[in-house]
Amino acid sequence: MMLIIPAIDLKDGQVVRLKKGDFNTVQQVAEDPVATAQTFYEAGARYLHMVDLDGARDGIRKNGDIVKAVAQVGLKVELGGGIRSMKDLEEVFALGIWRAVIGSAAVSEPEFVRAALKQYGPEHIAVGVDAKEGLVRTAGWVEESGENYLDFAKQMEELGVKNIIFTDIDTDGMQSGPSFARLQFLRDKISCSIIAAGGVSCNADIQALKRMGIEAVIVGKSWYTGALDLKQAIEEGGPQ
């Protein structure tokens, strides 16, 4: 079984996609976030990955009402972007989300991750490992931490993290195929569930990830451009 998790990236209330996380490449890809989520649900999806890009870059979340509305569609929503404190976690869980994704703060404050796991449990907390050329990036992918993505993932696993979302920034939004080699290194190094993000270009990419033992995959741009059949991917992935 492999979970297929479609994605909605929010900026200024709009559904957008970026290339390689570059805010200069913002492109609106859908009119209505709630209608988009409904479409995913009708295709058989039961999970949804949301990123608050305003929160990720500025640390100020301003898409809360939309997140709340989307969470009522019936999908289990995981949300990332600007979650940097226990207060932030309290606020996002109050919106009705299922799982919170901690990114930058996991690099600068590992103890925050430990506290979050204790408060909410490992099923409801994921850590985003966002890497460019193998080095972890933070603050909406703008700042380089200098830390190797494998070492960082291992550190998170030792803290008790059970779900790692790995994004190779070089592939994100490019529809060039996922970073299979880096994902394989990660699969060999940690026993956490790995959620692959970035670069998925077609249904065949998903099948290849499934064969590697990757537990879940996030699909974004390939669905918005029509290159990926979500219903088929979900059927092939197995029960969601």
C-alpha positions as CSV (number, residue, x, y, z in Angstrom):
1,M,0.0,0.0,0.0
2,M,1.1,3.5,-0.8
3,L,-0.6,6.7,0.2
4,I,-1.2,9.2,-2.6
5,I,-1.4,12.7,-1.2
6,P,-2.4,15.5,-3.5
7,A,-1.1,19.0,-2.6
8,I,-2.5,22.5,-2.4
9,D,0.0,25.3,-1.9
10,L,-1.6,28.6,-0.7
11,K,-0.3,32.1,-1.2
12,D,-2.5,35.1,-0.6
13,G,-5.6,32.8,-0.5
14,Q,-4.8,31.3,-4.0
15,V,-3.8,27.8,-5.1
16,V,-0.4,28.3,-6.6
17,R,2.7,26.3,-7.7
18,L,6.3,27.3,-7.6
19,K,9.4,26.0,-9.5
20,K,12.1,24.9,-7.1
21,G,10.5,26.9,-4.3
22,D,11.3,30.2,-6.1
23,F,8.6,32.8,-5.1
24,N,9.4,34.6,-8.4
25,T,7.8,31.7,-10.3
26,V,4.4,31.8,-8.5
27,Q,1.7,30.6,-10.8
28,Q,-2.0,30.3,-9.9
29,V,-3.1,26.8,-10.9
30,A,-6.7,26.6,-9.6
31,E,-9.5,29.0,-8.8
32,D,-10.9,27.6,-5.5
33,P,-9.0,25.7,-2.8
34,V,-12.1,24.1,-1.4
35,A,-13.4,22.9,-4.9
36,T,-9.9,21.6,-5.6
37,A,-9.9,19.6,-2.4
38,Q,-13.4,18.3,-3.3
39,T,-12.1,17.1,-6.7
40,F,-9.3,15.2,-4.9
41,Y,-11.8,13.6,-2.6
42,E,-14.0,12.5,-5.5
43,A,-10.9,10.9,-7.2
44,G,-10.5,8.7,-4.1
45,A,-7.9,10.7,-2.2
46,R,-8.4,10.7,1.6
47,Y,-5.3,12.7,2.5
48,L,-4.2,16.2,1.5
49,H,-0.9,18.1,1.9
50,M,-1.2,21.8,2.3
51,V,1.5,24.4,2.5
52,D,0.9,27.9,3.7
53,L,3.6,29.7,1.6
54,D,3.0,33.0,3.4
55,G,3.6,31.3,6.7
56,A,6.7,29.5,5.4
57,R,8.4,32.6,4.2
58,D,7.2,35.3,6.6
59,G,6.1,33.2,9.6
60,I,2.7,34.9,9.4
61,R,-0.2,32.6,8.6
62,K,-3.0,34.4,6.8
63,N,-4.8,31.5,5.1
64,G,-6.4,30.0,8.2
65,D,-10.0,30.4,7.1
66,I,-9.2,28.6,3.8
67,V,-7.4,25.8,5.7
68,K,-10.4,25.4,8.0
69,A,-12.9,25.3,5.1
70,V,-10.7,22.7,3.3
71,A,-10.4,20.5,6.4
72,Q,-14.2,20.2,6.3
73,V,-14.2,18.5,2.9
74,G,-13.4,15.1,4.6
75,L,-9.7,14.7,3.8
76,K,-7.1,14.3,6.4
77,V,-5.1,17.5,6.0
78,E,-1.5,17.8,6.8
79,L,-0.3,21.4,7.0
80,G,3.1,23.0,6.8
81,G,4.5,26.5,6.6
82,G,5.5,28.8,9.5
83,I,4.8,26.3,12.3
84,R,7.5,27.4,14.8
85,S,6.1,27.2,18.3
86,M,3.6,25.3,20.5
87,K,1.2,28.2,20.1
88,D,1.4,27.8,16.3
89,L,0.6,24.1,16.7
90,E,-2.4,24.9,18.9
91,E,-3.7,27.4,16.4
92,V,-3.3,25.0,13.3
93,F,-4.8,22.0,15.1
94,A,-7.8,24.2,16.0
95,L,-8.4,24.7,12.3
96,G,-9.3,21.0,12.1
97,I,-6.1,19.6,10.5
98,W,-4.9,16.1,11.0
99,R,-1.1,16.5,11.0
100,A,1.3,19.4,11.3
101,V,4.5,19.6,9.4
102,I,7.4,21.2,11.2
103,G,10.1,22.4,8.8
104,S,12.6,25.2,9.6
105,A,12.0,25.0,13.4
106,A,13.1,21.4,13.4
107,V,16.5,22.5,12.3
108,S,16.9,25.4,14.7
109,E,15.0,23.9,17.6
110,P,15.0,20.1,17.8
111,E,13.6,20.4,21.3
112,F,10.4,21.9,19.9
113,V,10.0,18.7,17.8
114,R,10.4,16.6,21.0
115,A,7.8,18.7,22.8
116,A,5.4,18.5,19.8
117,L,5.7,14.7,19.7
118,K,5.0,14.5,23.4
119,Q,1.9,16.8,23.2
120,Y,0.3,15.5,20.0
121,G,1.8,12.1,19.3
122,P,4.0,11.0,16.4
123,E,1.1,10.3,14.1
124,H,0.1,13.9,14.1
125,I,3.5,15.5,13.7
126,A,5.7,15.2,10.6
127,V,9.1,16.8,9.9
128,G,9.9,18.3,6.5
129,V,13.4,17.6,5.3
130,D,13.9,20.1,2.4
131,A,17.2,19.7,0.7
132,K,19.1,21.3,-2.2
133,E,22.2,19.4,-3.4
134,G,21.9,17.3,-0.3
135,L,21.9,20.2,2.2
136,V,18.9,21.1,4.3
137,R,17.3,24.5,3.6
138,T,15.0,26.5,5.9
139,A,12.8,29.7,5.8
140,G,10.8,28.8,2.8
141,W,13.9,27.2,1.3
142,V,15.8,30.5,1.2
143,E,18.4,29.8,3.8
144,E,20.9,26.9,3.8
145,S,21.6,25.2,7.1
146,G,24.7,23.4,6.0
147,E,23.4,20.2,7.4
148,N,23.4,17.0,5.4
149,Y,19.8,15.7,4.8
150,L,20.7,12.2,5.8
151,D,22.2,13.2,9.1
152,F,19.3,15.5,9.9
153,A,16.7,12.8,9.1
154,K,18.6,10.4,11.4
155,Q,18.6,13.0,14.2
156,M,14.8,13.5,13.8
157,E,14.3,9.7,13.9
158,E,16.3,9.5,17.2
159,L,13.9,12.2,18.6
160,G,11.0,9.9,17.9
161,V,9.8,11.3,14.6
162,K,7.9,8.6,12.6
163,N,7.0,10.6,9.5
164,I,9.6,12.4,7.3
165,I,8.5,14.4,4.3
166,F,11.5,14.6,2.0
167,T,11.6,17.3,-0.7
168,D,14.5,17.6,-3.2
169,I,14.2,21.3,-4.0
170,D,16.0,20.9,-7.4
171,T,13.1,18.7,-8.6
172,D,10.1,20.5,-7.0
173,G,7.6,21.8,-9.5
174,M,9.8,20.7,-12.4
175,Q,8.0,17.5,-13.4
176,S,11.4,16.0,-14.1
177,G,11.0,12.9,-11.9
178,P,11.6,12.5,-8.2
179,S,15.1,12.3,-6.7
180,F,15.2,8.5,-6.7
181,A,18.9,8.2,-5.6
182,R,18.5,10.5,-2.6
183,L,15.3,8.8,-1.6
184,Q,17.0,5.4,-1.8
185,F,19.8,6.7,0.5
186,L,17.2,7.9,2.9
187,R,15.2,4.6,2.7
188,D,18.4,2.7,3.5
189,K,19.3,5.0,6.4
190,I,16.1,5.5,8.4
191,S,13.1,3.3,9.3
192,C,10.6,6.2,9.5
193,S,7.7,6.4,7.0
194,I,9.0,8.4,4.1
195,I,6.7,10.8,2.2
196,A,8.3,11.7,-1.1
197,A,7.7,15.2,-2.5
198,G,8.9,17.0,-5.6
199,G,9.3,16.1,-9.2
200,V,6.6,13.5,-9.7
201,S,5.9,13.7,-13.4
202,C,3.6,10.8,-14.1
203,N,2.0,7.6,-12.8
204,A,5.1,5.6,-13.6
205,D,7.2,7.7,-11.1
206,I,4.7,6.7,-8.4
207,Q,5.1,3.0,-9.2
208,A,8.8,3.3,-9.1
209,L,8.6,4.9,-5.6
210,K,6.3,2.2,-4.4
211,R,8.8,-0.5,-5.5
212,M,11.4,1.3,-3.5
213,G,9.3,1.0,-0.3
214,I,8.4,4.6,0.0
215,E,5.2,4.8,2.0
216,A,3.6,7.9,0.6
217,V,4.0,10.4,-2.2
218,I,2.9,14.0,-2.6
219,V,1.6,15.0,-6.1
220,G,1.2,18.6,-7.1
221,K,2.1,20.1,-10.4
222,S,1.8,16.9,-12.5
223,W,-1.9,16.7,-11.5
224,Y,-2.5,20.4,-12.2
225,T,-1.0,20.1,-15.7
226,G,-3.0,16.9,-16.4
227,A,0.1,14.7,-16.7
228,L,-0.9,12.5,-13.8
229,D,-4.1,10.5,-13.4
230,L,-4.9,10.8,-9.7
231,K,-7.7,8.2,-9.7
232,Q,-5.5,5.7,-11.3
233,A,-2.6,6.5,-9.0
234,I,-4.8,6.0,-6.0
235,E,-6.2,2.7,-7.3
236,E,-2.7,1.4,-7.9
237,G,-1.5,2.7,-4.5
238,G,-4.1,0.6,-2.7
239,P,-6.6,1.4,0.1
240,Q,-6.1,5.0,1.3
